[in-house]
Amino acid sequence: MIYGFAYLMMVLAISTGWIILAVLKKPDFIEEPLNEVKNKIRPFLFKR
């Protein structure tokens, strides 16, 4: 039973981390390089 609670807490912690990364605003030192990478790969993703 203790393993079930430990597993549940692990899943909730990982899910919370992903939600924080996906939803909340990231600091500029993370956001700016990420935008540059997105802009570089965008033409390859949406090529017709």
N, C-alpha and C positions, 0 to 999 in steps of 0.2 A: 504494500500500500504506500509506503514511503517513496518507492520508486515512481509510482504514478504521480504523486505530488511533485517530485523533483522534475519529472519529465514535463509536467504541465507548466511549472515555473520556467523551465528552459525555453519552451515553445513561446510562452508569453513574453519573455525577455527578448528573444530574437524578433518576434513580431513587432514589439514596441520599437526596437532599434530600426527596423526597416521602415516603419511608419515615420519615425523622426527623420530619417534620411530622405524619405520621399516627399514629405509634406512641408516640414519646416524650412525656413530660409537658411541657406548655408552661408558661412562667412565668405567674404570676397576672395580670400586667398584660395578657396576651394572652387567657388562659383566661376570665376573668370577663366581659369585654365579649362574647366569643364565646358564652358561655352565655346572656347576656341576649338576644342576637339570636336564638339558637335557640329560646328560650322564647317570643319574640314571634311567630315565624313558624310555630311548631308547630301552633297551631289552624287555620291556613290550609292546611297540608299534609295534615292528617288529618281534614278535615271530611267528614262523611258525609251 
